[in-house]
Amino acid sequence: MEIGSNVSEFDYRNSQGNPLNNLLSQSKSYFGMGYRKVINNEKTLFLSLGATYNSYGAIGSESSVDNYFEWDISYLGLKAGLGLKMFELTDLSFYAKVSVASEFLIRGNQTINNDVFNLVGEEEFNNNIFFVRGGISMQYPISNSTAISANYTYGRSVLINSGVSAEKLNLVAHQFGIGFIINLPSCYCDF
């Protein structure tokens, strides 16, 4: 189980390939839960499968047309990943991890000036997005069956939509979180 802050950016390009200036990232939350299994005899390689809830946001303005805009979107996803134990310092273990996730929009709002629009059903946001993430993790056992971890992950979505207008949008996310790893009752696993 993992919970934390998701600092997200929207990498938007209009049909001419120009970025949207004055677009700032926002900090939202994320939550993940899943199952992790050792897949080699040395107990250094781990497979993880799970579900995620990610919120992303951006805020900005365009002074030339006197516009204010903001996005607040949430996705539910399924994730698969690999973790590699790099080294240990006494009981503190350090890991490198990579994952892929398929995420589906469950809630989304766009605000332009004082008008709020529901993004569910909109082509640019409603399709399934595919996220690739990589990061590092520190893990420390707090009992025989539980460990606590601190995590950092960088992720980027594959192109969300090119659409008819040739606009492009990618999400970029920096995740900072804490997590708990709890051994199942029948597992006498080494962290």
Contacts in CASP RR format, 6 or more apart in sequence:
PFRMAT RR
TARGET T0000
AUTHOR 0000-0000-0000
METHOD contacts of the structure
MODEL  1
MEIGSNVSEFDYRNSQGNPLNNLLSQSKSYFGMGYRKVINNEKTLFLSLG
ATYNSYGAIGSESSVDNYFEWDISYLGLKAGLGLKMFELTDLSFYAKVSV
ASEFLIRGNQTINNDVFNLVGEEEFNNNIFFVRGGISMQYPISNSTAISA
NYTYGRSVLINSGVSAEKLNLVAHQFGIGFIINLPSCYCDF
1 32 0 8 1.000
1 33 0 8 1.000
1 34 0 8 1.000
1 179 0 8 1.000
1 180 0 8 1.000
1 182 0 8 1.000
2 30 0 8 1.000
2 31 0 8 1.000
2 32 0 8 1.000
2 33 0 8 1.000
2 149 0 8 1.000
2 151 0 8 1.000
2 177 0 8 1.000
2 178 0 8 1.000
2 179 0 8 1.000
2 180 0 8 1.000
3 29 0 8 1.000
3 30 0 8 1.000
3 31 0 8 1.000
3 32 0 8 1.000
3 177 0 8 1.000
3 178 0 8 1.000
3 179 0 8 1.000
4 29 0 8 1.000
4 30 0 8 1.000
4 31 0 8 1.000
4 175 0 8 1.000
4 176 0 8 1.000
4 177 0 8 1.000
4 178 0 8 1.000
5 27 0 8 1.000
5 28 0 8 1.000
5 29 0 8 1.000
5 30 0 8 1.000
5 175 0 8 1.000
5 176 0 8 1.000
5 177 0 8 1.000
6 27 0 8 1.000
6 28 0 8 1.000
6 29 0 8 1.000
6 30 0 8 1.000
6 54 0 8 1.000
6 55 0 8 1.000
6 56 0 8 1.000
6 173 0 8 1.000
6 174 0 8 1.000
6 175 0 8 1.000
7 25 0 8 1.000
7 26 0 8 1.000
7 27 0 8 1.000
7 173 0 8 1.000
7 174 0 8 1.000
7 175 0 8 1.000
7 176 0 8 1.000
8 25 0 8 1.000
8 26 0 8 1.000
8 27 0 8 1.000
8 28 0 8 1.000
8 55 0 8 1.000
8 56 0 8 1.000
8 57 0 8 1.000
8 58 0 8 1.000
8 171 0 8 1.000
8 172 0 8 1.000
8 173 0 8 1.000
8 174 0 8 1.000
9 23 0 8 1.000
9 25 0 8 1.000
9 58 0 8 1.000
9 171 0 8 1.000
9 172 0 8 1.000
9 173 0 8 1.000
10 20 0 8 1.000
10 23 0 8 1.000
10 56 0 8 1.000
10 57 0 8 1.000
10 58 0 8 1.000
10 71 0 8 1.000
10 169 0 8 1.000
10 170 0 8 1.000
10 171 0 8 1.000
10 172 0 8 1.000
11 19 0 8 1.000
11 168 0 8 1.000
11 169 0 8 1.000
11 170 0 8 1.000
11 171 0 8 1.000
11 172 0 8 1.000
12 19 0 8 1.000
12 20 0 8 1.000
12 23 0 8 1.000
12 167 0 8 1.000
12 168 0 8 1.000
12 169 0 8 1.000
13 19 0 8 1.000
13 167 0 8 1.000
13 168 0 8 1.000
13 169 0 8 1.000
14 20 0 8 1.000
14 167 0 8 1.000
15 165 0 8 1.000
15 166 0 8 1.000
15 167 0 8 1.000
17 166 0 8 1.000
17 168 0 8 1.000
20 62 0 8 1.000
21 62 0 8 1.000
22 60 0 8 1.000
22 61 0 8 1.000
22 62 0 8 1.000
22 63 0 8 1.000
23 58 0 8 1.000
23 59 0 8 1.000
23 60 0 8 1.000
24 58 0 8 1.000
24 59 0 8 1.000
24 60 0 8 1.000
25 57 0 8 1.000
25 58 0 8 1.000
26 56 0 8 1.000
26 57 0 8 1.000
26 58 0 8 1.000
26 59 0 8 1.000
26 72 0 8 1.000
28 54 0 8 1.000
28 55 0 8 1.000
28 56 0 8 1.000
28 57 0 8 1.000
28 72 0 8 1.000
29 55 0 8 1.000
30 52 0 8 1.000
30 53 0 8 1.000
30 54 0 8 1.000
30 55 0 8 1.000
30 175 0 8 1.000
31 52 0 8 1.000
31 53 0 8 1.000
32 50 0 8 1.000
32 51 0 8 1.000
32 52 0 8 1.000
32 53 0 8 1.000
32 79 0 8 1.000
33 50 0 8 1.000
33 51 0 8 1.000
34 48 0 8 1.000
34 49 0 8 1.000
34 50 0 8 1.000
34 51 0 8 1.000
35 48 0 8 1.000
35 49 0 8 1.000
35 50 0 8 1.000
36 46 0 8 1.000
36 47 0 8 1.000
36 48 0 8 1.000
36 181 0 8 1.000
37 46 0 8 1.000
37 47 0 8 1.000
37 48 0 8 1.000
38 45 0 8 1.000
38 46 0 8 1.000
38 189 0 8 1.000
39 45 0 8 1.000
39 46 0 8 1.000
39 47 0 8 1.000
43 85 0 8 1.000
43 190 0 8 1.000
44 84 0 8 1.000
44 85 0 8 1.000
45 82 0 8 1.000
45 83 0 8 1.000
45 84 0 8 1.000
45 85 0 8 1.000
46 82 0 8 1.000
46 83 0 8 1.000
46 84 0 8 1.000
46 85 0 8 1.000
46 95 0 8 1.000
47 80 0 8 1.000
47 81 0 8 1.000
47 82 0 8 1.000
47 83 0 8 1.000
48 79 0 8 1.000
48 80 0 8 1.000
48 81 0 8 1.000
48 82 0 8 1.000
48 83 0 8 1.000
48 97 0 8 1.000
48 99 0 8 1.000
49 78 0 8 1.000
49 79 0 8 1.000
49 80 0 8 1.000
49 81 0 8 1.000
50 78 0 8 1.000
50 79 0 8 1.000
50 80 0 8 1.000
51 76 0 8 1.000
51 77 0 8 1.000
51 78 0 8 1.000
51 79 0 8 1.000
52 75 0 8 1.000
52 76 0 8 1.000
52 77 0 8 1.000
52 78 0 8 1.000
52 79 0 8 1.000
52 101 0 8 1.000
52 103 0 8 1.000
53 74 0 8 1.000
53 75 0 8 1.000
53 76 0 8 1.000
53 77 0 8 1.000
54 74 0 8 1.000
54 75 0 8 1.000
54 77 0 8 1.000
54 103 0 8 1.000
54 173 0 8 1.000
55 72 0 8 1.000
55 73 0 8 1.000
55 74 0 8 1.000
55 75 0 8 1.000
56 71 0 8 1.000
56 73 0 8 1.000
56 74 0 8 1.000
56 75 0 8 1.000
56 171 0 8 1.000
56 173 0 8 1.000
57 70 0 8 1.000
57 71 0 8 1.000
57 72 0 8 1.000
57 73 0 8 1.000
58 70 0 8 1.000
58 71 0 8 1.000
59 69 0 8 1.000
59 70 0 8 1.000
59 71 0 8 1.000
60 68 0 8 1.000
60 69 0 8 1.000
60 70 0 8 1.000
61 67 0 8 1.000
61 68 0 8 1.000
61 69 0 8 1.000
62 69 0 8 1.000
67 112 0 8 1.000
67 113 0 8 1.000
68 111 0 8 1.000
68 112 0 8 1.000
68 113 0 8 1.000
69 110 0 8 1.000
69 111 0 8 1.000
69 112 0 8 1.000
69 113 0 8 1.000
70 110 0 8 1.000
70 111 0 8 1.000
71 108 0 8 1.000
71 109 0 8 1.000
71 110 0 8 1.000
71 111 0 8 1.000
71 119 0 8 1.000
72 108 0 8 1.000
72 109 0 8 1.000
72 111 0 8 1.000
73 105 0 8 1.000
73 107 0 8 1.000
73 108 0 8 1.000
73 109 0 8 1.000
73 119 0 8 1.000
73 125 0 8 1.000
74 105 0 8 1.000
74 106 0 8 1.000
74 107 0 8 1.000
74 108 0 8 1.000
75 103 0 8 1.000
75 104 0 8 1.000
75 105 0 8 1.000
75 106 0 8 1.000
75 129 0 8 1.000
76 103 0 8 1.000
76 104 0 8 1.000
76 106 0 8 1.000
77 101 0 8 1.000
77 102 0 8 1.000
77 103 0 8 1.000
77 104 0 8 1.000
78 101 0 8 1.000
78 102 0 8 1.000
79 99 0 8 1.000
79 100 0 8 1.000
79 101 0 8 1.000
80 99 0 8 1.000
80 100 0 8 1.000
80 101 0 8 1.000
81 97 0 8 1.000
81 98 0 8 1.000
81 99 0 8 1.000
81 100 0 8 1.000
82 97 0 8 1.000
82 98 0 8 1.000
82 99 0 8 1.000
83 95 0 8 1.000
83 96 0 8 1.000
83 97 0 8 1.000
83 98 0 8 1.000
84 95 0 8 1.000
84 96 0 8 1.000
84 97 0 8 1.000
85 93 0 8 1.000
85 94 0 8 1.000
85 95 0 8 1.000
86 94 0 8 1.000
86 95 0 8 1.000
86 96 0 8 1.000
87 93 0 8 1.000
87 94 0 8 1.000
88 94 0 8 1.000
91 140 0 8 1.000
91 141 0 8 1.000
92 138 0 8 1.000
92 139 0 8 1.000
92 140 0 8 1.000
93 138 0 8 1.000
93 139 0 8 1.000
93 140 0 8 1.000
93 191 0 8 1.000
94 136 0 8 1.000
94 137 0 8 1.000
94 138 0 8 1.000
94 139 0 8 1.000
95 136 0 8 1.000
95 137 0 8 1.000
95 138 0 8 1.000
95 139 0 8 1.000
96 134 0 8 1.000
96 135 0 8 1.000
96 136 0 8 1.000
96 137 0 8 1.000
97 134 0 8 1.000
97 135 0 8 1.000
97 136 0 8 1.000
97 137 0 8 1.000
97 153 0 8 1.000
98 132 0 8 1.000
98 133 0 8 1.000
98 134 0 8 1.000
98 135 0 8 1.000
99 132 0 8 1.000
99 133 0 8 1.000
99 134 0 8 1.000
99 153 0 8 1.000
100 130 0 8 1.000
100 131 0 8 1.000
100 132 0 8 1.000
100 133 0 8 1.000
101 130 0 8 1.000
101 131 0 8 1.000
101 133 0 8 1.000
102 128 0 8 1.000
102 129 0 8 1.000
102 130 0 8 1.000
102 131 0 8 1.000
103 128 0 8 1.000
103 129 0 8 1.000
103 130 0 8 1.000
103 131 0 8 1.000
104 128 0 8 1.000
105 119 0 8 1.000
105 120 0 8 1.000
105 121 0 8 1.000
105 125 0 8 1.000
105 126 0 8 1.000
105 127 0 8 1.000
105 129 0 8 1.000
106 120 0 8 1.000
107 120 0 8 1.000
108 118 0 8 1.000
108 119 0 8 1.000
108 120 0 8 1.000
108 125 0 8 1.000
109 116 0 8 1.000
109 117 0 8 1.000
109 118 0 8 1.000
109 119 0 8 1.000
110 116 0 8 1.000
110 117 0 8 1.000
110 119 0 8 1.000
111 117 0 8 1.000
119 125 0 8 1.000
119 126 0 8 1.000
120 126 0 8 1.000
123 161 0 8 1.000
123 163 0 8 1.000
124 160 0 8 1.000
124 161 0 8 1.000
124 163 0 8 1.000
124 167 0 8 1.000
124 169 0 8 1.000
125 160 0 8 1.000
125 161 0 8 1.000
127 160 0 8 1.000
127 161 0 8 1.000
129 157 0 8 1.000
129 158 0 8 1.000
129 160 0 8 1.000
129 171 0 8 1.000
130 157 0 8 1.000
130 158 0 8 1.000
131 155 0 8 1.000
131 156 0 8 1.000
131 157 0 8 1.000
131 158 0 8 1.000
131 171 0 8 1.000
131 173 0 8 1.000
132 155 0 8 1.000
132 156 0 8 1.000
132 157 0 8 1.000
132 158 0 8 1.000
133 153 0 8 1.000
133 154 0 8 1.000
133 155 0 8 1.000
133 156 0 8 1.000
133 173 0 8 1.000
133 175 0 8 1.000
134 153 0 8 1.000
134 154 0 8 1.000
134 155 0 8 1.000
135 151 0 8 1.000
135 152 0 8 1.000
135 153 0 8 1.000
135 154 0 8 1.000
136 151 0 8 1.000
136 152 0 8 1.000
137 149 0 8 1.000
137 150 0 8 1.000
137 151 0 8 1.000
137 152 0 8 1.000
138 149 0 8 1.000
138 150 0 8 1.000
138 151 0 8 1.000
139 147 0 8 1.000
139 148 0 8 1.000
139 149 0 8 1.000
139 181 0 8 1.000
139 191 0 8 1.000
140 147 0 8 1.000
140 148 0 8 1.000
140 149 0 8 1.000
141 147 0 8 1.000
141 191 0 8 1.000
142 148 0 8 1.000
144 183 0 8 1.000
145 182 0 8 1.000
145 183 0 8 1.000
146 180 0 8 1.000
146 181 0 8 1.000
146 182 0 8 1.000
146 183 0 8 1.000
147 180 0 8 1.000
147 181 0 8 1.000
147 191 0 8 1.000
148 178 0 8 1.000
148 179 0 8 1.000
148 180 0 8 1.000
148 181 0 8 1.000
149 178 0 8 1.000
149 179 0 8 1.000
149 180 0 8 1.000
149 181 0 8 1.000
150 177 0 8 1.000
150 178 0 8 1.000
150 179 0 8 1.000
151 175 0 8 1.000
151 176 0 8 1.000
151 177 0 8 1.000
151 178 0 8 1.000
151 179 0 8 1.000
152 174 0 8 1.000
152 175 0 8 1.000
152 176 0 8 1.000
152 177 0 8 1.000
153 173 0 8 1.000
153 174 0 8 1.000
153 175 0 8 1.000
154 172 0 8 1.000
154 173 0 8 1.000
154 174 0 8 1.000
154 175 0 8 1.000
155 172 0 8 1.000
155 173 0 8 1.000
155 174 0 8 1.000
155 175 0 8 1.000
156 170 0 8 1.000
156 171 0 8 1.000
156 172 0 8 1.000
156 173 0 8 1.000
157 170 0 8 1.000
157 171 0 8 1.000
157 172 0 8 1.000
158 170 0 8 1.000
159 168 0 8 1.000
159 169 0 8 1.000
159 170 0 8 1.000
160 168 0 8 1.000
160 169 0 8 1.000
160 170 0 8 1.000
160 171 0 8 1.000
161 167 0 8 1.000
161 168 0 8 1.000
161 169 0 8 1.000
162 168 0 8 1.000
181 191 0 8 1.000
183 189 0 8 1.000
END
